[in-house]
């Protein structure tokens, strides 16, 4: 759970992070997720409902894959698209 504290003087919002918590950079957490999935789980197939498909002028496909309880945002980059 993310807790937010409001600065007394500035009124700005700042996360409250307990001292014993490791804070990851975005690159670190994505590497960790990729490594765990690859090394511990192996090949992953995901089944769900495709929604919010967008095809902007960049040629990439942006979408949401969801089931009854959770969504996953996804993208297929233009160079990785194969005939479906």
Beta strands, then each sheet from edge to edge (+ up, - down):
strand 1: 3-6
strand 2: 13-16
strand 3: 49-54
strand 4: 61-66
strand 5: 71-76
sheet 1: 1+ 2-
sheet 2: 3+ 4- 5+
end
